[in-house]
Amino acid sequence: MIEETMDITKEFGQQKLFGSAYEKEPEKLAERFVVPPFSVLDAKQGYWQNRKRAWISLGISGEEGRNGGGRCFGQDLIKGENPNFAQKKGYGLASKHNKNLNESTQKALGCYAATHGAVQDRAGGQVGTSIFDPVLCELSYKWFCPPCGAILDPFAGESTKGIVATYLGFDYTGIELRKEQVEANYSQVQKINNGNRKKLNPLWFCGDSIEISKLLENQRSKYDMIFTSPPYYDLEIYSQSEKDGSAFETYDKFMRWYKDVFSEALSFLSEDRFLVIKVGEIRNKGGVYRNFVGDNIQCFIDLGLNYYNEIILLTSIGSLPVRVGKTFHNWRKIGKAHQNILVFFKGNPKNIKGLFNNENT
């Protein structure tokens, strides 16, 4: 069982982050909340990686359905420019999909992408596909969803979020545009169920998130949490569909579509409930930040939510030192080693205290 392999309290207490007078406090918090609910979460730590490995041992394979796991799409490559040109712009293919990369680079980038998530380049593209961290899922559900609540994910993507949710006893409904991804998700759940006594039952609908009202018309009318990681515009192109927001021709068009999607999704969120979203900054083709994190905050404020928490997730370093060493001298761009977890609340924050009947959540 996951719970039996995730005893991190002793290890966390040994970190001694707060000096001798307070070194027991993180340990106590970890016992109550899995990890201390601080504004910075460190996915590089051993206790986090141990917990992640325990989740993956269930049979989670987030790269399935993602074009072979190591493959990425950049805007220029999707538009048909030749691979060599796309490679120079940082939109190349990792792993075996690009023979222009030497073997060691293929291995490093492919393994990093499959294990730690998307690798960003200086132009706003990436190498590898983003895989969701199951520990982040666990924390988000336990911290911000009422016990046994129903979770709605308008950008479901790969399987991790649904598997973790239903393993923990939550209902999960995800919307995913790509049929092959939905099929891969269900195939993975079936494999896990065949090998475990505890049966998982996440629900994925194949369709356009902008039509979420139609897709959910025969489902429950209200959910207890929205949890998702949306497309970061053209950082990672998921398909060439005209309905895919990641492939829209302009950022402004993408953000209008983005706001419309969440306006629809929020109509399904019960009053006095949380929306949690994982985002990160992206650069335009000139190398300048678009302020995607700030645009997200303003989007949800405009939609009537309260901006409640900001969490910084420190991610695994992987090949970042090598990449920064090659690019910082010329471009002065800092190597990005974190993601932003934004937490919003729909309703009156004074009612939050009554949401959770378990003192330890």
Secondary structure, DSSP 8 states (H G I E B T S, - for coil): -GGGG---HHHHHTT-TT-TTTTHHHHHHHHHHSS---SEEETTSHHHHHHHHHHHTTT--TTTTSTTSS----HHHHTT--HHHHHHTT----GGG-TTS-HHHHHHHHHHHHHH--EE-TTS-EES-----HHHHHHHHHHHS-TT-EEEESS--SSHHHHHHHHTT-EEEEEES-HHHHHHHHHHHHHHHHH-SS----EEEES-GGGHHHHTTTS-S-EEEEEE----TTSS-----TT-GGG-S-HHHHHHHHHHHHHHHHTTEEEEEEEEEEE---B-TTS-B--HHHHHHHHHHHTT-EEEEEEEEE---TTHHHHHHHHHHHH------EEEEEEEEES-GGGGGGT---TT-
